[in-house]
Amino acid sequence: MAEKKIRDERTKLSNKTGNGQLRREVWEDESGKITRYNLAYINYKIYPGDNGRVLGFDNQHGSHHRHFMGTVETIEFLSFEALEDRFDAEWQLFKKGRG
């Protein structure tokens, strides 16, 4: 089944909103099922490793996992929508903790 990228967003953040960038990439198959995703907060000034990924979620390499400052852990995947909500909530908590 062929995949197509349905989201490809890079949002540059001001210093006030966290600096760095938010990255969202999402692919789906012909039936509309999400097959791949990459959600990330990237800021080389905070964490230069892992391609600048401070916080992120993806399902590359055959598993759903979370990145945080160089640590990678497998996560339970319930739905893409739930995962995107989790990413947004964790990003907001991180931002708030640094402010």
Stockholm file with secondary structure:
# STOCKHOLM 1.0

chainA/1-99         MAEKKIRDERTKLSNKTGNGQLRREVWEDESGKITRYNLAYINYKIYPGDNGRVLGFDNQHGSHHRHFMGTVETIEFLSFEALEDRFDAEWQLFKKGRG
#=GR chainA/1-99 SS CCEEEEEEEEEECCGGGTSSEEEEEEEEETTSCEEEEEEEEECTTTCCSGGGEEEEEECGGGSCEEEETTEEEECCCSCHHHHHHHHHHHHHHHHHHHC
#=GC SS_cons        CCEEEEEEEEEECCGGGTSSEEEEEEEEETTSCEEEEEEEEECTTTCCSGGGEEEEEECGGGSCEEEETTEEEECCCSCHHHHHHHHHHHHHHHHHHHC
//
